[in-house]
Amino acid sequence: MNRQRVYIQATTQISIQSPLNENWMQNPIQYERPFIRSIEPNFRDFISPIEARRIGRLQKRALTTSLTVIHQSKVEHPDAIITGTGLGCIENTELFLKDMCSQGEYLLKPTPFIQSTHNTISSLIAIYTQTHNYNVTYSHRNISFECALYDAMLQFRLQKINSALVGSHDELTPSWYELLKKVGYSGNPSAEASVSFMLTTERNNSWCELGGIKILHQPSIEILKLSLGKLLTDNGLNLSDIDAVITGINGNQATDLPTIQIYKQLFGQIPLLHYKHLFGDSYSASGLGLYSAACCLKYQFVPSTLYYMETEDQIDNPQNIMFFGQSDYKDYSLILLKSSCGK
């Protein structure tokens, strides 16, 4: 049986860069602060003021990115809505808990509690778009997005769906940032992310092809090499066909150096790209990493700001980019993106 081919038909982001566009590729916004909240678009272009009053900030972002890719791809009712979120609607959770403490469990507003659960995001998108299909939320810290994407790929390979709206959404409140900083977990900078992808089996007008994904728990370097080889073989590629590797190093030398060492063992001298210095670190940052790689393949251009080493040669017309992610040196992910231009 032929393997079902999957394409990214549309994708967009709301982050600390200019929202809902790719201006960051030419004119990225640089930050010196350690904690940054997302730049928000005019939500009134997507959500009525009355509806916007009833939903939280992260829900507005998730709904806006989702509606944008739905419009761009012309897929009004995707066969699946699959979301990855590490913290869910943490701002609503904090609001409810603070009210409960200050008001002694009396006269509490129900809305923050109702909207504090992780699956509120996927549910809101489904209700707003009147899509009554497969709807799942994954919450596994830094690999939440990868788990959502893996589920989507399984549904495609089983030929159960022809389209999927896959999202990665997280917010970061000041109080949660302080907790992360105390335990040494925060990145540089720490930020927020909301990114949506419309995946379909339609190649025409697609951004790029999603070649496959591997998620591994506490693998040895040998297992990582075997998984990488299998992913390449399944797509008829060799290691030399990979034009670049994009990874989530975040400016923390304690975690960056081991990641770079593993990268060198897996990929040798293949050019290394990074993205967290532009988009910040969060539980949903890997979604922005894949978004960055998709932008490079769509526009056939790798911005100079993505190169980890300034001495790297410019990559012309990239065809294959590998995303390599790791979480706490326990969970690793490999995601292959291939250009769909002229193939």
LINNORMO-V966297 format. One record per backbone hydrogen bond with DSSP energy under -1.0 kcal/mol. CO is the residue of the C=O (numbers start at 1). NH is the residue of the N-H. Records with the same first field share a line. If there is no record, write none. Layout:
BEGIN
CO = NH + NH
END
This chain:
BEGIN
6 = 210
7 = 200
8 = 207
10 = 198
12 = 196
13 = 20
14 = 194
15 = 39
22 = 25
23 = 26 + 27
34 = 190
41 = 43
42 = 45
43 = 46 + 47
48 = 52
49 = 53
51 = 54
56 = 60
57 = 61
58 = 62
59 = 63
60 = 64
61 = 65
62 = 66
63 = 67
64 = 68
65 = 69
66 = 70
67 = 71
68 = 72
69 = 73
70 = 74
79 = 134
80 = 165
81 = 136
82 = 167
83 = 138
84 = 169
88 = 90
89 = 93
90 = 94
91 = 95
92 = 96
93 = 97
94 = 98
95 = 99
96 = 100
97 = 101
98 = 102
99 = 103
100 = 105
103 = 106
110 = 114
111 = 115
113 = 116
117 = 120
118 = 121
119 = 123
120 = 124
121 = 125
122 = 126
123 = 127
124 = 128
125 = 129
126 = 131
134 = 81
136 = 83
138 = 85
140 = 143
141 = 144
143 = 147
144 = 148
145 = 149
146 = 150
147 = 151
148 = 152
149 = 153
150 = 154
151 = 155
152 = 156
153 = 157
154 = 158
155 = 160
156 = 159
162 = 201
164 = 199
165 = 82
166 = 197
167 = 84
168 = 195
170 = 193
173 = 177
174 = 178
175 = 179
176 = 180
177 = 181
178 = 182
179 = 183
180 = 185
181 = 184
189 = 281
190 = 36
193 = 170
194 = 14
195 = 168
196 = 12
197 = 166
198 = 9 + 10
199 = 164
200 = 7
203 = 206
208 = 8
209 = 338
212 = 336
214 = 334
216 = 332
220 = 224
221 = 225
222 = 226
223 = 227
224 = 228
225 = 229
226 = 230
227 = 231
228 = 232
229 = 233
230 = 234
232 = 237
233 = 236
238 = 241
239 = 242
244 = 322
245 = 273
246 = 324
250 = 188
252 = 255 + 256
253 = 257
255 = 259
256 = 260
257 = 261
258 = 262
259 = 263
260 = 264
261 = 265
262 = 266
263 = 267
264 = 268
267 = 270
271 = 245
272 = 308
273 = 247
275 = 278 + 279
276 = 280
281 = 191
282 = 285
284 = 287
285 = 289
286 = 290
287 = 291
288 = 292
289 = 293
290 = 294
291 = 295
292 = 296
293 = 297
294 = 298
295 = 299
296 = 301
303 = 306
306 = 274
309 = 312
319 = 339
320 = 243
321 = 337
322 = 246
323 = 335
325 = 333
327 = 330 + 331
330 = 218
331 = 327
332 = 216
333 = 325
334 = 214
335 = 323
336 = 211
337 = 321
338 = 209
END
